[in-house]
Amino acid sequence: MVRTDAVLQEGYKKYSRGPFKVAMFDRWVVFVSNRDAVEDVGRRPDSELSVSESTKELFETAYTVVKETNNDQWHVDIIRSKFSRDLSSIVLDIVDELPLAVVECFQGTEGRFDGDIKASVQKLVARMSGRVCVDVPTCRSSEYTALVIRSSESIMKDAFVLKVFPDALKPTVARLASSTRSCMAAAASHIEEIYRSRKEQSETDAQEKPNDVLQWFIDGAPARASDEDIIHRVLAIHLTAIHTSSTAITQALSDLASYPEHAEVIRAEVETVVAADGWTKAAIDNMRKLDSFLKESQRCNCVVPFVSLRKAMDDLTLTDGTFLPKGTMVAAVASPIHHDASLYPSLHTFDPFRFSSMFDAEGPSVTQRFTHTSARWLTFGYGRHACPGRFFAADMVKAVVAHMVLKYNLKVQRDTDGMRSGLGFGLKPSAKLGGKVIMERRKAETGT
Ligand code: HEM
């Protein structure tokens, strides 16, 4: 499916929030959009609507990733529990990494950066999320981060190629043409040594352990997990973090560049909260206008246009009466819901503080937060498989944008083509840019 946003918008309007089906490259997908159906799809157990079966088909993972990772998702439970708890020390790691990482990833001349913003943001996110997934020297290795970025891109390209072939030929095609496995194996070789030394340490002494994804997986892996499997799951998390978060940051920077008047308001908020709390988790939590800005940025241009992609494991009927024969792929539309005037008044206006002003008017409420999930706010999905990395993702995105707004003036060069930085194809995340984003280092700098 190309022009995904437009096709889903058309279906949403034409069928008045009822279900409709769309031809993807290799199959039909049923899309639901009314509240009951979106909640129902999000809450169904995997025995009825399976996320791993849909992921396998969408990304052809049976041919591109390590087999065990495909069939059993223990690492997702660890991510969900660790990232839902205290993120304070993780935020400290991120803000420690940020200043140097920004300087190295956005190299320009005389304080002016006019290069490929999407590529630079990807490098930045690869490094920041690498710090949380692996360790310090590894996340700063440009060879390692380039391999992880390449793996995240090749998974989508490989899936696209494999879909052209019948199942019987896919193993051969994957062996000859897929670069995902070789990229991941090369990235894994950067982690193997640190993995081995961490394993030895875990067995010999009880000294304080690092607080990162690699360590969580070493400690939490079931006995059946092989070393290769554990390392590949760390990489799987790292590459999941890169594409989604870098798309959200690229979009936010483009929106900041397009609306410099809002950048001023956000800059003032960041200066105030950092002066009060330093670069801490508390300060990031108190950046409410920035939180609202990011949510509006995503409302207008969601990272993924649909969520909750599942495969029906048997015939079933959703609570709104939609019948799904066994094997049907079903998903919930996201971008059309975010563009529904009955839910979001003045929907065509970029209103960066629409959520923070509700927060101010109605009192503290998590429902206005960027990370909240509901049938009307679907950037992070909804229900039992809603994004388990969203609290970390939101803190990282906020820290990056807050830092950039303090250090740079951003503007858009409008005579350049900047509509989409990706293809807008299927689930491939892509930011919508109003033109080329130019960054100029500010003279009066505050902060980190
Ligand atoms: C702005 C950044 C991000 C966005 C917009 C995003 C969005 C999503 C969405 C829409 C889903 C699918 C939910 C569903 O199927 O119902 C998802 C799943 C997932 N995300 Fe994120 N994500 C982001 C960042 C991250 C990060 C940083 C991590 C890890 C550190 C992460 C880890 C995961 C995992 C492991 C899943 C699979 C959950 C499962 O199958 O139960 N995500 N994410």
Boltz pocket constraint, residues with backbone or C-beta under 6 A from the ligand:
constraints:
  - pocket:
      binder: B
      contacts: [[A, 51], [A, 76], [A, 79], [A, 237], [A, 240], [A, 241], [A, 242], [A, 244], [A, 245], [A, 248], [A, 303], [A, 304], [A, 306], [A, 307], [A, 308], [A, 309], [A, 378], [A, 379], [A, 380], [A, 381], [A, 382], [A, 384], [A, 385], [A, 386], [A, 387], [A, 388], [A, 389], [A, 390], [A, 392], [A, 393], [A, 394], [A, 397]]
      max_distance: 6.0
